[in-house]
Each structure stands twice: as C-alpha cells, then as structure tokens.
Amino acid sequence: MLDEGEVAVRPATFVIQAGEDLYEVPSLCPHREGWLEHGTVNHNRRTIACPLHFSVFSLETGEQLSGPACGNLTCRKLT
C-alpha cells in the first residue's frame, strides 16, 4: 500500500521464460495497457496472451498474432 503522495512506478519491461529461452517483453499491451506479466504464456508456441482482451503476441518477433491489439510488441530474446 502506498502512503499519501507516493507514486508507484511500473518497469517498462520484464523478463519471461518460455521453454529454455528468456525474453524481454514490454510490461503493457499496446491495446488497453493490460499488464502482460499477468498474461498467459504458451511455452511451445513462444507466445504471450494479454489478460484483458486476449491479444496474442509472438515472443520471438513481437508480432501481434490475434486479438484486438493495435500493434506489435518490441520483444528481445536474451538467451
């Protein structure tokens, strides 16, 4: 809980593991700024789905594969 006047800061990116690979992913979905760290990861397909409206993105390329989002992500493979 924050004290009055305090501001919470959310990191711009987070690191997620899919299979044996690590990816740096933006924290927010471009559609409605859903918190992607709460999204569903498909380890076999290397995708992440936004928890708000279920837009699906490739962790490899950042490409939007389905859903209402309005753009791609900037993902980066770390390993």
C-alpha positions, 0 to 999 in steps of 0.5 A, spaced: 500 500 500 502 506 498 502 512 503 499 519 501 503 522 495 507 516 493 507 514 486 508 507 484 512 506 478 511 500 473 518 497 469 517 498 462 519 491 461 520 484 464 523 478 463 519 471 461 521 464 460 518 460 455 521 453 454 529 454 455 529 461 452 528 468 456 525 474 453 524 481 454 517 483 453 514 490 454 510 490 461 503 493 457 499 491 451 499 496 446 491 495 446 488 497 453 495 497 457 493 490 460 499 488 464 502 482 460 506 479 466 499 477 468 498 474 461 498 467 459 504 464 456 504 458 451 511 455 452 511 451 445 508 456 441 513 462 444 507 466 445 504 471 450 496 472 451 494 479 454 489 478 460 484 483 458 482 482 451 486 476 449 491 479 444 496 474 442 503 476 441 509 472 438 515 472 443 520 471 438 518 477 433 513 481 437 508 480 432 501 481 434 498 474 432 490 475 434 486 479 438 484 486 438 491 489 439 493 495 435 500 493 434 506 489 435 510 488 441 518 490 441 520 483 444 528 481 445 530 474 446 536 474 451 538 467 451 
